[in-house]
Structures are given as structure tokens and as C-alpha cells.
Amino acid sequence: MDYEDPGWRRALRFVFPFSWFVRPRSVRAALSNSPLDVMRGIFLAQVIALLLILFVLLEIKDQFEPHDRTWFVAVIGLEAALAMVRLRALDRKVPSAEGESRLLIIYRGVFFIGVGWSESIAVLGFVGVWLTGHVWMYPVGLVLSFLAFARIVPSRRNIDRFQRQIDEIHPDLSLGRALTIVPGGPSPAR
């Protein structure tokens, strides 16, 4: 491992609304976020948004009239299986980069596409609630969505997994280093 992982604390500033109104002390402070901090913040915001939808559905659960369409859970399961297959195929794109800047671009693209595919499972669970009238459809989709999220979360473990794939083709490239370089700032020490 040739980078220092800043942890998840710095990503929290992207999640809480009050932090958006705090004026940074300087331009340098505003630009002091590495791509890893930004991606982790976006990831946390997406997970929290999906959980908030669950709370809203639980508040309005009495307004649904159940229908006999529980077969829709199979559609949610099929979407989860397809998302996992897509995510595995997407993993093969990251090691194809030639330089660290291109590696960062490809990893960001893989990350955001993966977020979309992972969230699609929860969205189908949400649709299932409205089609079937059963609120339990959303938690099923949410759990399967979180399983898919585990594959793409920008964690140390997943970055190391990608790094092992990259090392087989380009041993001189470091995904961790590319993710922790602050734009316009000094490069982290090796």
C-alpha cells in the first residue's frame, strides 16, 4: 500500500446540509478535498437517501392497499443478479488505464455507473411497493442494493482489490495515490 487513506470522517462534510452553508476560510480550504473524499461523501449521501425513503414509506404504509402481485419480488431479485453481473464486468475496465490520471477517470466512471446499477435495485423495490401495496418490497430491494453497494464502495478493501488487478498489468500505477492527490495541491508522500 503506497498511500495514506484519510478515512471516512472527511467524507461526512458532503452529507450533512449544514456543512454546505459554512463558508470555507480560504480557497485552499475549499479545494482541500481529494477525489476519494468526494466519492465517499457522494456514496454516503446516496446510502442515507435510500434509508430516508424507507422511513417515509413506513410513515405512509397504512395508505397502501395490498394486491396479489408478490411475484414482483422475483423481478427485484433478477435486477439484483443482473446488477452484480454488470458490476463484475465493470471491474475489468479499471486495470486498462495507462496513466494515473486516466486511472482516476476510469475509476470514477466505474464508481458512478456502479452506484446507478446498485441503486436500481432499491428503485425497483420502491416501484414494487406501489404496484403490490406491500411495504416489505422496498426493504428487500434495499438489502439487495446494499449488497451491490458493498462491491463498489470506495473503501480501502475495494481499492486494494482494484490495485491487485492493476498490478498485474501496470505495476507502476497506484489507484490509491491517484485518489488521494488533492487537485492543485502537493502530491502525497510515497
Protein Blocks (a to p, Z undefined) as FASTA:
>chain_A
ZZdcebjmlmmmmmpmklmmpccfbfklmmmpcfklmmmmmmmmmmmmmmmmmmmmmmmm
mmpccddfkkmmmmmmmmmmmmmmmmmmmmmmmmmpfbfklmmmmmmmmmmmmmmmmmmm
mmmmmmmmmmnopaklmmmmmmmmmmmmmmmoccfklmmmmmmmmmmmmmmbcfklmmmp
cghiacddZZ
